[in-house]
Amino acid sequence: IVYFPHYFNMFNGLIEDWYTEELKVNYADLILHDQHGFPFVHIDTDFKLPSRMGEKLDLTLLIEKIGRSSLTLVIVGHQSGIERLRARTITAMMSLSTRRAVDLPAALRSAFEAYAAKTR
């Protein structure tokens, strides 16, 4: 049995929505049409305060670093302005056919850079 913690799903959903809604890049097209995946290659999460089942957290996504094929993101979970968790994730863009990392396309890199500049 493979178990994916709830926060993993929460982070993945946030990132998918971020591509489509904030960056105006259709995440599904990147995977289904362009045949590129964005797996997590590393996740560190610090839980600062406990949350109860059913509580909703607001999530803030920040870019820490843009690499050749990777993207380091910081996700802050907060409620009523109080930080509950902080995660640092690294995703890598890969070809689904070769299963190898590929360089970030210029248009996607530009979208990442614009978002990073806006949120600093």
Order of alpha helices (4+ residues) and beta strands (2+ residues): alpha-alpha-beta-beta-beta-beta-beta-beta-alpha
